């Protein structure tokens, strides 16, 4: 029960042959044409094979353009399926569908299927869902996600989709809901859908599964193992050999003995996250530690506890413990770096802080402190315990202008639980900025408290602003003469091409995570030249056209690119040529972070990206004996890599200043050396 799972697109694929389109790239293309931003796309074999005419498992340009035409003509459509949270099958049998709708016109409208899953791991990316589908078709040759013909199987159970095994034969199942073939609907992959993206599950549910007809429930028989009483021997489960005693009794006599009942009963519970952090889905803390301390009291009422027996919750946070009836046991839950508390006996019970720590006196003459605990007295079996995990984590997440920490606006992130528990959620930059800062007094900090559970998540940059308005003429006046090189791709493609579009946030183990999407876009260089070291008068150093060797001083002459400030040496014509020249070279990235806002960044190192660097190649065309002459192979001494983050100026050689005497020197910013 609870809100169902949505998904995210895993489109960070690349092809070694750019002239062919892989299956992953085809799915990514289909995703861009669909209006639902967080829906999965599964590609059936028959659709793929209809375009892969040569059977090489990739599409040539001709084959792909044929598919594009089919998209444009509306011939490729998708059948919508709702995906609900994975459920375990332990103790469940006899699944059936119960129609709770009040209208008789709803017959055969919806179909519910329970797809078997080998374990409790939910597919959480588009590629994993495609793999899941291909495994299903390999295991069950008749498996199909086409609209079912009826709302239930012949015996009233969920539709099988061609699966021959009952749901309870697998350890878990994934509930799937679709409209029947009689009321089928298909989604068109509209080429203009990129501008009309909407949240997948909620929009899909309200549009194609209205509440007036979507009121069906899957039910099953839950049969917990019977309690078999055993006497005089240790309880080993249902196969425990029973003991036998024989007593001779004389006529009119009597005899007797004490028979000890060693039967065990079960108590159970869950260590879960608050529903407010998991979209109201019950999500458990996997593999939490449950320590059981048996309480022993003397006739004087003095009590102590035995050494703990340790148990481990399962992958969904549930646990069961077998105990002897009548015993009193204190149960304490824990997980390293997590904050837990005892909530109560119902899933609706809550707590948000640990109770007062209790120090237990153990029979081994030692003590042990517990905080999240509950003591069950005179256990009869069937008791239930609910522990809450209210752990707070911190994160630095956002789309940033290079390594300077300045955030972009108008972007969106898609957050998906890695364990498949709970729905995916799309958050905007405004949402992220609204998360509570770890240090409320530091308004420049981007480290904030994670508003969701301390589980593992996948986060994906889902939408980003365009770069079409980024031109040097829009720069500040003192930077408009810069020479710039664009990144060559849009922001999403920049991260996709580097396999950085989807990141993992491991909050289950890590107290703090980082998902800094540092975009390195337009890289610019601005050289300035002056006759004095104080740059009281300076010029933007422009390149000289090939073949120009003279300066035309006559105002009536044609303009030249060779200017007086280019010259250096002894001047006998009183034109004012200087013997010394001083050069500043400013290197910066330009980012259009918001409407009519340009940010400049000269930071080329990052604690979160050890590969980030910048390389500036310096050559000259005058001194042939110089190792950096343009006719020679440039050595390491011809490359500079130190840029002052405050001014953006390059440090030349071993100097401590940012300007250096030069002679006919040209600089080239090697943008290919700026790596992320």
CORBELNOR-V897276 format. One record per helix or strand of 3 or more residues. SS is the DSSP state (H for helix, E for strand). FROM is the first residue (numbers start at 0). TO is the last residue. If there is no record, write none. Layout:
[[SS/FROM/TO] [SS/FROM/TO]]
This chain:
[[H/22/31] [H/44/50] [H/60/71] [E/76/78] [E/91/98] [H/103/105] [E/109/116] [H/125/138] [H/166/168] [E/171/178] [H/180/182] [E/185/187] [H/192/195] [H/199/207] [E/215/221] [E/263/272] [H/274/276] [E/288/296] [E/302/304] [E/308/311] [E/317/323] [E/328/333] [E/339/343] [E/357/361] [E/366/369] [E/372/375] [E/383/388] [E/393/400] [E/411/416] [E/424/427] [H/428/432] [E/446/448] [E/455/462] [H/471/473] [H/476/478] [E/482/484] [H/490/496] [E/501/505] [E/511/518] [E/521/529] [E/537/539] [H/563/565] [E/581/593] [E/596/600] [E/614/619] [H/635/637] [E/664/669] [H/670/672]]
